[in-house]
Amino acid sequence: MDGSLIPEMPDRPRPYVVVVGNEKGGTGKSTTAMHLIVALMRMGYRVGSIDLDARQSSLTRFVENRRAYAESSGQSLLMPDHRRVARAENKNKAEAEAAELAGLRQAFEELMHCNFIVIDTPGSDTYVSQLAHENADTLITPLNDSFVDIDMIARIDRARREVLAPSPYSKMVWENNNRRVMAGRPPLDWIVLRNRLAHIDARNKREIAGLMEQLAQRIGFRLAPGFGERVIFRELFLRGLTVLDIGGEDPDLPPNPSHESARQEVQGLLDAIGLTQPAHA
């Protein structure tokens, strides 16, 4: 079955699709997606968002919290045009996949007016996640700086500091990228974000940095600095806010150097993707 989600639009530009994905939970995918969404909206772009994580639905709850906070506080907050694709309950696998493909295609059709579509994926291998990866222009894979998370990209011989083989996830990304190229589309731009954990010692950091450089060359992704382990990211979730929404005028969140550092991390993400110009610049 054809997995293309974006119809031909010869009369206008197609939306640029950014997928935030890996097959591991707890790496900050939804936090990354929401900060990217808000950053793009603040630059003047029309942004659509799609949540494919039917079980957790963290991005959907983030958007719902944001809408509720805007209504209760009277603040005017930028909102994405959001869609959630539910998991099909069909017992037959082929029927379930057809239903999920139809749901995802409908979400794309409803977001064709957007400049960007940002997709948050589940921390597992699912049919709709594979479809999203196949249709991504940029894939962002957040990873914590740990050997457990690196294993999601490749098998590692830690004693020898060697890369043994790509992981099933990396192979899936390759296969979907090959489908893109065979269909005449540009190759996928894969960016791995190294989120930093505060408790990792300097030696482990150096080991991980060296292995990630090896992986980037062998597997074919770009490395970019991710987000630090900051309490502020977790605190803001309940109000649906990002570090880009807060400032000194908020009495509940006084100025904090950590907040400014977090904003710089978000800007670093935009720089890594190559998004530095506002809309209509």
N, C-alpha and C positions, 0 to 999 in steps of 0.2 A: 504493500500500500504506500502511496506517495506520502512522504512525511513533511513536505513543504507546507509552511503555515502562512506565508505572506503571498498574497496574490500579485500578479503582475500589475504594475501601476506606471505605465509609460508617461502619463501626464503630470506626475508629481513624485517627489522623492519618497522612498519607502522608509518606514521607521528603522532606526538603528537599534538592534536587539542586544542587550547586555544580560547574560545569564550569570547568576551567582550560584556556583554549584560545586559540590563534592559529595562523596558518599559517607560522610561522617558527621555526626551531630556535635554540637558544642563548639564549633569553630568560628561562630560569629557571622554566619551567612545572612540572617535576617537583619542584624545590625548594620552590616555592610550595605545590604540592598537599600535599606531605608535611608541611610545617610547619603548614598549615591542619588536616590530619588529626590530628596530634598535639595541637594546641591544642584542638580540639573534644573529643578523648578526655580530655584533662586537665580539661576543664570538666564531665565526667561524661556526655557524650553517647555513644550507640552509633553508631559510624561505619563505613560500608562504603566501600571504595575500588575503583575500576575503572580498569584501564590499557588504553587503546585504541591505544597506540603499539606496534603489532606488531613494528616493526623495532628500535627502540631499547629499549623496555620499561624505561625508566629508573625509573619508579615501582615496577614489580615488583621490580627489582633492589634498590631502596631498602628495600622491605619484607623481601626475603630477607636482605639484609645486617643488618637490624635483628633479625630472628629469630635469625640465626646468632650475632650479638654477644651477645644475651641469653642464649643457651645456653652460649656459651663463657665468659662473664664471671660467670654466675650472677646477673645483675641482672634484676629484674622490670621489663619494659618494656611499656607499653600497646601493643597491636597492633590494627590495623584488620581487619575481615573483608574480605579482599582477593580480587578476581577479575581475571583477564586475559582479554580477548576477542581471540582469534587472528584473523588475516586469512584469509578464505576463499580456497581455492585453485581454486575452480571457474573454468573457462575462460569459461563463459557469464556475462555480467554480471548478468542478472536472477537467476540461481541463486546467484551469489556474494553479491549483496545480500540475498537471502532468507535465506541461511545466516548472514550477519553480523547481520541483524536478529534472527534466532532466538537467536543466541548472546548478544547484548546484552540481549534480553528475559529470557533465563534468568538472567543475572547480576543483573538488577533484581529478579526474583522471589525470588532467594535472599537478597537484601539488604533485603527489605521490613520486617524487624524493626528496622532501623536508624533513628535520628533524622536522620542526614545520609548522603548518598551523594556522595563527591567523585570526580570523573572527570578523569583526565589524558589529554589528546588529543595526537595526533601533530602535527608541524610541517608539515603538508601537508593538502590538501583530500581527505578520504576520506568514504565513505558513512557509516561509523559515527560519524565526527566530526560530520557534519551532524545525525545522529540525536541525538547527545548535546546539541548546541547547541539543537535544537528542544525538548528536554525539560528544559533548565536553568531553574532558578528564579533563580539568580545566575550570571552569566558573569564570570570573572576573566581579564583579558588582560594578562599581564606584558609590558612593553616596556622595552628598554633606551633610555636617553635619547640617541638618535641619529637622524639623518635617515634612515638605512637602515631602522630599525625603524618609524619613523612612516609610511614608505611602505606598510607592511602595513595601515595603517588608511585612508590616503587618498593621492591624488596631490597633491603639493605643488609650487608654483612658489616655489622658495627665493629667487630674485632679488626677487620681489615680496612675499614672505612671505604668500602666499595659498594657500588650499585650493582646488584645482581640481575634484576629484571624489572620491567615496568609492571605496574599493578593492573588489575582488571579495569580500574577506573581510567587509567591513562590509555589503555588499549581502546576503551569505549570512546574516549575523546578523539583518538586517532581515526577510528572507523567512521565516526560522524563527520570529522573534518574531510576525510576522503570523499564522502558522499557530497559534501558541499562543493568540493573542487570538481568532481565529475559532473555536477549539475551546472557548472559554469559560474559558480559564485566564488568570491575571494576567499582565501584560506582564513581559518579561524585565528584570531589574536588571543592567545591564552596567557593570562597573567596570574601568577601565584602570589598572594599576599602573605607575608610572614608576620603574623600577629605575635607580639612579644609577651611572654609570660614573666612576671616579676620574679618568680622564685627560681628560675633557671640560673645555674652558676656560669661563670665566664667560660670555663673550659667547654661545657656542653654547648654554649652559644657558638663558640668557634668551630666545634665539630659539626654542628648543624649547618652553620653558614657554608662550610666547605662542601658538605654533601649536597646542599641545595644548589650550589654553583655547578656541581657535576650533573645533577639532575636536569637543570635548566638546559645545559648543552646537549645532553643525551636524549632527553624526552621532547624538548622543543617548546619551552614556555619562557616567558619573561618574569623576572623576579621584581617585586616591588615591596616597599615597607608597608606593613599593615597597621593595625591599631594596637595600642598598649592595653594592658590589663587595668582599665580604669573603672572605678565604681560608678562614675557618672553615666556610662553607657547603660548600665542596668537600671539606675534610678530613673532615667528619662523614659524608659519603655512604658511605664504605667501611665504616663501622660501623652505618649505618642510623640514625644519631642526628640530632636537630635541636638547635638552640640552646636549646630548652625542656627538653631532657633533661640538660643539663650543669650542673654547679655546682662549688663549691669543694671538695666532697668527692672529686672525681675527680682522682687524682694525675696522670693524663696530660693533663689540661686545667686548669691552675691558673686562678684568677680573672683576668679580663681585661676592661677597660672596653669593648672592642669587642664582647664577647659580650653584655654588658648592652644595648648599643645595638642589637644584632641582635635581642634579645628584644623590645625596645620596638618595633622595626619589625614584628615578628609581631603584637604587640598592636595596632598601627596598622591592620594588615590586618583584624583582627577588628572593630575599631571602624568601619572603612569599610563592612564588610558589615552591621554592626548586631548583631553577636554579642558582647554584653558580659555576659550573664547565664548562670551555670552551669545545668546541667540541674536541674530540680525547684526552681529558686530561687523 
